């Protein structure tokens, strides 16, 4: 009781002195109130810095990721078609030419394989495979089976082609490289192309090409041109030795 009276007198004295000095007796703030006050003051001094900054960074990161995804899709669309493999790409043909080519590939009339489509040596529907020379197709399927056992998948990126489609690819090459002479290093004329006769096949992806270059001779399959690691033909007896590749399609 004595302590309570003592505290009451001291508190009354403090109030009296504060009023005498012209001030007001302040209320004490608890620690949580002080923390809230400091936090609000800091947020008010720098409005939107944390939230706005984070949003800006997130937008930049999202934009960069989206650009990389689109770039990857565009790259795959080029290399997974005959034109990309032949070094003619989409820049050497008009939009109409590309649409016609891919449309024919969809119904199989020309042997073109549409953008993004995966065709295996065991496909029984696509003329790019079914119209290959029987000996070549047999060797290719045997190689694909062996490659699968090594964990490598072989896909046909181009096989048999009609003369019309081969002529179209040649025109694309001329448009891109500027002359028939330069285009011929990547694509043959319809009357000389082994694709038209069904005796050549282009394989992908790169790990499949590498496997076939190293082990294809066991099936008689050899890389024909030094500048086209994906182009294979029957150039030796199974288990034989492949001849040295020619510099390019022009010979």
Secondary structure as UniProt FT lines:
FT   HELIX           2..20
FT   TURN            21..22
FT   HELIX           31..45
FT   TURN            46..48
FT   HELIX           49..79
FT   HELIX           82..85
FT   TURN            86..87
FT   TURN            89..92
FT   HELIX           95..107
FT   TURN            115..116
FT   TURN            121..122
FT   HELIX           127..130
FT   HELIX           134..149
FT   TURN            150..151
FT   STRAND          155..158
FT   HELIX           163..177
FT   HELIX           180..183
FT   TURN            184..186
FT   TURN            190..192
FT   TURN            194..198
FT   STRAND          201..204
FT   HELIX           206..215
FT   HELIX           216..219
FT   STRAND          221..225
FT   TURN            226..227
FT   STRAND          228..234
FT   TURN            238..239
FT   TURN            249..250
//
